């Protein structure tokens, strides 16, 4: 049976670094894996991603564009792949909207839940890996970004709100969240990911 696995965390938490590791662990078990990302994942989604990362806009406009990209992503990529028995590994999904747009920007969680129900119905990830790291560490990592987008240029308070929103989501949905201490060494994180993937 296929699974939908999402990776979440603040910018600089290092989640994207570990996507190839997780994909390879799954492939080693004989699983076919599709790696994708949000916002993006489709031709239209990638165009919306460029707008979201680089164009200033109202927080609610930002939120609705995220869900517009997500709708295309679900219909064109995620659901068809799952129907074929493929494991889908996505760099961010709706938890990111609750973290960034609700926690970071202050958009009403009720409005986001309405959009979530409209766009996804009851569809949710089977497993969410939350890469958690102190904001001081993530900020230091982001300092090396060559061309930071408008999210990466935000201050530490913005990212701390996001981090707390993510941790609150993990508390609310413990059945699907696994928290990864992203401040540990690469070897330690890889070992933890191996344990999680083998338990799926």
Secondary structure, DSSP 8 states (H G I E B T S, - for coil): ---EEEEE--TTS-HHHHHHHHHHHHHHTT--EEEEESS-SSHHHHHHHHHHHHS---HHHHHHHHHHHHHHHIIIIIHHHHHTT-EEEEE--HHHHIIIIIIIT---HHHHHHHHHHHHTT---SEEEEEE--HHHHHHHHTT-SS--TTTTS-HHHHHHHHHHHHHHHHHTTTTEEEEETTS-HHHHHHHHHHHHHH-
